[in-house]
Amino acid sequence: MTRPHLPLNALRAFECAARHLSFTLAAAELHVTQAAVSQQVRGLESRLGVALFRRLPRGLALTDEGHALLPVLVDAFGRMEAVIQQFDNGHFFEVLSIGVVGTFAVGWLMPRLRLFRESCPFIDLRLMTHNNVVDLAAEGLDFAIRFGDGNWPGLLADPLLPAPLTVLCAPAVAVRVHRPQDLAHETLLRSYRAEDWPGWFAAAGLDCPAIRGPVFDSSRLMVEAAVQGAGVALAPASMFERELQEGRLMRPLAIEVMTGSYWLTRLRSRPSSPAMGLFRNWLLAEAGAPYIDASSI
């Protein structure tokens, strides 16, 4: 069966005239004459066998059929325009939206973004930070990088980096911390994960003391408080290498506890786009993580 020819010019003329309710304004937008717009619309009406406009003495009004057709065309032409705008100098720019837990974004990803841009210059990267609570579907994200055990229902998860927690504090505080027992006399800063400090003290072979320090919804913010001398933080040292190298942060004790890792996640129901595949491959290579074919999971 031969597919009928789609009258794109006539559909565009109708869509434009319907938005303006004017052949004159539609002609100005399309850079043609008013007679050309009117002719295109009449041809479309003839082809469909319905009237799309009521011609009034002072303008136009849509018929029921016109009202039914307009939103479909507005959406279709809008989608086409959005895709066409992604082409530049013979290349297609694909948008990639990623939610990143703030600690990983600042401590690991940001210093490497230039490398990704150089390797994939035609991907328009959109980064949004979160505090480890994120809804990929509701927020329209292609990926989310988060901290945890990798077990999130409905998601595919690639392991990126282990993130053992260790004691971090300012130099002025570090001089007082020589043994795990010394922490009983310090303000212990807390994250939203209540099990972190009890887990660390268990690894040190001690009972966890009463913890009354302030609670932060971000490890990045918590460690910044530690840098300012507000207390002792428990966080992944690998995410704060710059502060450690600059001497603004110290790691007085070697004891670590593993409560989770960083993972790259996406919806199991979300087909992978070319941009998603390129970013995933680059990220796993940079992290030195084992490559796993997500389509086989």
Backbone torsions as a table, in degrees:
resi	resn	phi	psi	omega
1	MET	NA	129.6	-179.4
2	THR	-78.0	128.6	178.9
3	ARG	-73.3	131.2	-179.1
4	PRO	-66.1	147.6	179.1
5	HIS	-66.6	131.3	-180.0
6	LEU	-87.5	117.9	-176.4
7	PRO	-77.8	76.2	-173.9
8	LEU	-60.8	-42.4	-179.7
9	ASN	-61.5	-41.4	179.9
10	ALA	-68.5	-39.6	178.0
11	LEU	-65.0	-39.2	178.1
12	ARG	-66.5	-40.3	178.6
13	ALA	-62.9	-43.9	178.0
14	PHE	-63.5	-47.0	-178.2
15	GLU	-58.2	-43.2	-179.1
16	CYS	-68.6	-44.8	179.1
17	ALA	-65.0	-35.6	-179.6
18	ALA	-69.3	-35.9	177.0
19	ARG	-65.9	-39.9	-177.5
20	HIS	-90.3	-17.6	-170.2
21	LEU	51.5	43.2	-177.9
22	SER	-161.6	127.1	173.2
23	PHE	-69.9	-33.4	-177.8
24	THR	-65.3	-48.2	-179.5
25	LEU	-68.6	-35.4	177.0
26	ALA	-63.8	-41.5	178.9
27	ALA	-61.7	-40.4	179.5
28	ALA	-64.5	-40.5	-179.9
29	GLU	-68.3	-37.2	-175.9
30	LEU	-90.6	-4.2	178.8
31	HIS	60.4	43.7	173.3
32	VAL	-133.3	-179.8	179.9
33	THR	-83.2	159.8	177.3
34	GLN	-62.1	-37.6	179.9
35	ALA	-63.2	-35.5	179.5
36	ALA	-66.1	-42.0	178.1
37	VAL	-63.2	-47.0	-179.6
38	SER	-59.9	-41.2	-180.0
39	GLN	-65.1	-42.6	179.2
40	GLN	-62.0	-42.7	-178.8
41	VAL	-66.7	-43.1	178.7
42	ARG	-62.4	-39.3	177.6
43	GLY	-63.2	-39.7	178.2
44	LEU	-65.8	-43.1	178.3
45	GLU	-60.9	-41.6	179.2
46	SER	-63.4	-40.5	-179.0
47	ARG	-67.1	-40.0	-178.6
48	LEU	-81.5	-21.2	-179.3
49	GLY	76.8	22.1	178.8
50	VAL	-139.1	159.0	172.5
51	ALA	-89.8	132.0	179.1
52	LEU	-98.3	-23.9	178.8
53	PHE	-126.8	151.3	162.5
54	ARG	-101.7	121.8	-179.6
55	ARG	-82.0	116.4	-178.3
56	LEU	-107.0	161.9	180.0
57	PRO	-57.9	-30.7	-176.6
58	ARG	-121.2	32.7	177.0
59	GLY	144.8	-154.7	-176.2
60	LEU	-125.0	153.9	171.7
61	ALA	-137.0	141.3	-179.7
62	LEU	-76.6	140.3	169.6
63	THR	-80.3	175.5	177.0
64	ASP	-59.9	-39.2	178.7
65	GLU	-66.1	-38.0	176.5
66	GLY	-64.7	-41.1	177.3
67	HIS	-62.0	-35.8	-179.6
68	ALA	-70.9	-36.0	-175.5
69	LEU	-81.5	-33.2	-172.0
70	LEU	-58.7	-52.7	-176.3
71	PRO	-61.6	-31.3	178.2
72	VAL	-65.1	-42.9	-179.0
73	LEU	-71.4	-39.3	178.2
74	VAL	-59.2	-43.6	179.1
75	ASP	-66.1	-45.2	-177.0
76	ALA	-64.7	-47.1	179.7
77	PHE	-67.5	-34.5	177.2
78	GLY	-64.1	-40.6	178.3
79	ARG	-65.4	-42.9	178.9
80	MET	-62.6	-42.3	180.0
81	GLU	-64.4	-39.8	-179.9
82	ALA	-62.3	-40.2	179.8
83	VAL	-70.6	-43.1	-178.9
84	ILE	-61.4	-35.5	179.5
85	GLN	-66.9	-16.2	179.7
86	GLN	-82.2	-5.8	175.9
87	PHE	-90.6	135.4	178.6
88	ASP	-153.0	125.0	178.8
89	ASN	52.7	41.0	176.1
90	GLY	80.4	10.3	-179.4
91	HIS	-125.1	151.8	178.1
92	PHE	-100.9	122.1	178.2
93	PHE	-94.1	120.5	-179.9
94	GLU	-106.0	131.6	179.1
95	VAL	-80.3	135.2	177.9
96	LEU	-129.9	118.6	-177.0
97	SER	-106.0	125.8	-174.7
98	ILE	-131.6	130.4	170.6
99	GLY	-95.4	132.7	-174.5
100	VAL	-131.7	130.1	173.1
101	VAL	-59.8	135.4	-168.6
102	GLY	-56.9	-38.2	-178.5
103	THR	-62.0	-44.1	179.7
104	PHE	-69.8	-38.4	-178.3
105	ALA	-59.8	-49.5	-176.1
106	VAL	-79.1	-40.7	-172.4
107	GLY	-81.8	-21.9	-176.0
108	TRP	-132.8	-46.9	-172.0
109	LEU	-74.8	-45.2	-175.2
110	MET	-56.1	-44.1	179.2
111	PRO	-64.4	-13.9	-176.9
112	ARG	-108.7	-1.1	-176.5
113	LEU	-62.2	-33.9	178.5
114	ARG	-60.5	-39.1	179.5
115	LEU	-64.3	-40.3	178.6
116	PHE	-66.6	-41.5	179.7
117	ARG	-61.1	-39.1	179.5
118	GLU	-68.8	-34.7	-177.9
119	SER	-84.5	-26.8	-178.2
120	CYS	-134.9	68.3	-173.3
121	PRO	-68.1	-14.3	-175.8
122	PHE	-102.4	19.5	172.8
123	ILE	-108.6	124.0	179.3
124	ASP	-90.1	97.9	-172.4
125	LEU	-84.7	130.1	176.3
126	ARG	-117.7	118.5	-177.0
127	LEU	-111.9	130.4	174.5
128	MET	-126.2	131.7	179.1
129	THR	-91.5	155.1	178.0
130	HIS	-147.0	170.3	-178.1
131	ASN	-103.9	37.5	177.7
132	ASN	82.0	2.7	172.9
133	VAL	-114.0	112.3	-173.3
134	VAL	-149.2	143.5	177.9
135	ASP	-118.9	101.5	-174.5
136	LEU	-59.4	-43.9	-176.6
137	ALA	-67.1	-47.8	-176.5
138	ALA	-67.4	-31.8	-177.1
139	GLU	-95.5	1.0	176.9
140	GLY	65.6	37.4	-176.7
141	LEU	-96.3	143.2	173.7
142	ASP	-78.8	-41.4	179.4
143	PHE	-136.3	160.0	166.2
144	ALA	-137.0	132.1	174.1
145	ILE	-101.1	124.3	-174.8
146	ARG	-144.3	170.6	-179.4
147	PHE	-104.8	137.3	176.6
148	GLY	164.0	-155.6	-177.1
149	ASP	-100.6	2.1	178.2
150	GLY	85.8	2.5	-176.8
151	ASN	-106.8	90.5	176.9
152	TRP	-124.4	119.8	-177.4
153	PRO	-57.3	135.9	176.4
154	GLY	79.2	5.3	-177.4
155	LEU	-119.8	149.5	165.6
156	LEU	-92.5	137.5	-175.7
157	ALA	-132.6	124.9	174.3
158	ASP	-103.3	127.5	176.4
159	PRO	-69.4	134.7	179.4
160	LEU	-107.8	-67.8	-175.3
161	LEU	-139.4	136.8	169.1
162	PRO	-68.0	150.9	-176.8
163	ALA	-138.6	68.6	177.8
164	PRO	-64.8	140.5	-178.7
165	LEU	-89.4	140.2	179.7
166	THR	-142.6	164.1	-178.0
167	VAL	-76.0	129.8	179.0
168	LEU	-132.6	137.9	-179.7
169	CYS	-159.6	172.0	178.2
170	ALA	-73.3	156.0	179.8
171	PRO	-55.2	-37.8	-179.1
172	ALA	-64.4	-28.8	177.7
173	VAL	-84.5	-35.9	-176.0
174	ALA	-60.3	-30.3	-179.0
175	VAL	-66.4	-15.8	179.1
176	ARG	-98.2	-5.3	-174.4
177	VAL	-112.7	101.7	178.9
178	HIS	-114.6	-24.9	-179.8
179	ARG	-134.4	156.8	177.8
180	PRO	-55.3	-33.2	-179.4
181	GLN	-61.5	-26.4	-177.6
182	ASP	-66.5	-20.6	-178.9
183	LEU	-67.9	-19.6	178.9
184	ALA	-62.0	-20.3	-178.2
185	HIS	-100.7	5.8	-178.0
186	GLU	-113.1	159.9	173.0
187	THR	-78.1	119.5	-178.6
188	LEU	-97.2	113.0	-179.9
189	LEU	-76.1	143.1	-172.7
190	ARG	-120.7	146.8	169.8
191	SER	-95.8	-178.4	177.7
192	TYR	-71.0	-10.3	178.7
193	ARG	-90.3	99.6	-173.3
194	ALA	-65.0	-20.1	-175.4
195	GLU	-84.4	-4.5	-173.3
196	ASP	-63.8	-57.2	-177.3
197	TRP	-64.5	-45.4	175.7
198	PRO	-56.2	-37.9	178.1
199	GLY	-65.9	-39.7	-179.8
200	TRP	-67.3	-45.0	-180.0
201	PHE	-65.3	-33.6	175.6
202	ALA	-63.7	-40.5	177.2
203	ALA	-65.3	-28.8	177.9
204	ALA	-84.0	-4.4	179.2
205	GLY	79.1	25.2	-177.3
206	LEU	-126.4	157.2	169.7
207	ASP	-75.0	143.9	-179.8
208	CYS	-76.6	127.2	177.6
209	PRO	-72.8	170.5	175.3
210	ALA	-63.5	130.6	-176.9
211	ILE	-113.2	120.1	-176.7
212	ARG	-126.3	14.2	179.3
213	GLY	-71.0	167.1	-179.8
214	PRO	-65.6	154.6	-178.9
215	VAL	-105.8	134.7	-179.9
216	PHE	-119.6	145.2	177.1
217	ASP	-90.9	5.6	179.7
218	SER	-142.3	129.6	176.2
219	SER	-64.5	-33.3	177.8
220	ARG	-60.2	-45.0	179.2
221	LEU	-68.9	-38.7	179.9
222	MET	-63.1	-43.9	-179.5
223	VAL	-69.7	-33.5	175.8
224	GLU	-62.2	-37.6	175.1
225	ALA	-63.2	-38.3	177.2
226	ALA	-65.4	-40.4	177.1
227	VAL	-58.6	-36.8	-179.8
228	GLN	-78.9	1.3	176.8
229	GLY	86.4	15.3	-176.6
230	ALA	-80.0	-11.0	-179.6
231	GLY	159.8	-164.1	-177.7
232	VAL	-110.2	131.2	-179.8
233	ALA	-105.1	157.0	172.9
234	LEU	-120.7	111.4	-171.8
235	ALA	-156.9	164.9	178.2
236	PRO	-72.0	118.2	-177.5
237	ALA	-61.7	-29.8	-177.3
238	SER	-64.7	-18.9	179.2
239	MET	-90.2	-1.1	-176.9
240	PHE	-132.0	36.6	-178.5
241	GLU	-63.0	-37.1	-179.1
242	ARG	-63.4	-46.9	-179.9
243	GLU	-64.3	-35.9	178.1
244	LEU	-69.0	-42.5	179.6
245	GLN	-65.9	-35.4	-179.7
246	GLU	-79.0	-7.9	178.4
247	GLY	81.3	7.3	178.3
248	ARG	-79.9	-15.3	-178.4
249	LEU	-135.2	143.7	-179.8
250	MET	-124.9	155.5	176.0
251	ARG	-120.5	88.0	-170.4
252	PRO	-75.3	-20.8	-177.4
253	LEU	-126.8	144.1	-175.4
254	ALA	-87.9	-9.1	-175.4
255	ILE	-66.3	135.3	178.3
256	GLU	-127.7	157.4	173.4
257	VAL	-136.5	135.6	-179.4
258	MET	-97.6	114.4	177.5
259	THR	-115.8	-8.8	-180.0
260	GLY	173.9	177.6	178.4
261	SER	-134.6	174.4	173.4
262	TYR	-93.9	138.5	-175.3
263	TRP	-132.2	148.2	170.6
264	LEU	-98.8	120.6	-175.2
265	THR	-122.6	151.3	172.1
266	ARG	-149.9	162.2	179.1
267	LEU	-63.3	134.0	177.4
268	ARG	-62.2	-29.3	-178.5
269	SER	-85.6	-2.8	-175.0
270	ARG	-91.9	114.6	176.2
271	PRO	-63.1	144.4	-179.5
272	SER	-80.4	128.4	176.4
273	SER	-88.7	166.6	176.1
274	PRO	-55.1	-41.9	179.6
275	ALA	-64.3	-39.8	178.1
276	MET	-62.5	-42.2	179.4
277	GLY	-63.6	-41.5	-179.9
278	LEU	-65.8	-44.1	-179.1
279	PHE	-65.9	-43.1	-179.8
280	ARG	-60.9	-46.5	-179.7
281	ASN	-63.2	-42.0	179.6
282	TRP	-64.5	-45.0	-176.4
283	LEU	-64.7	-44.0	179.5
284	LEU	-64.5	-37.5	178.6
285	ALA	-66.8	-43.4	179.2
286	GLU	-63.5	-38.3	-178.3
287	ALA	-78.8	-11.7	-177.2
288	GLY	69.3	23.1	-178.3
289	ALA	-84.9	151.9	177.3
290	PRO	-65.1	135.8	-179.3
291	TYR	-77.0	132.1	177.9
292	ILE	-126.4	127.9	177.6
293	ASP	-73.3	106.9	-175.0
294	ALA	-64.2	-26.1	-179.2
295	SER	-68.5	-16.1	-178.8
296	SER	-94.6	-4.4	-177.8
297	ILE	-83.6	NA	NA
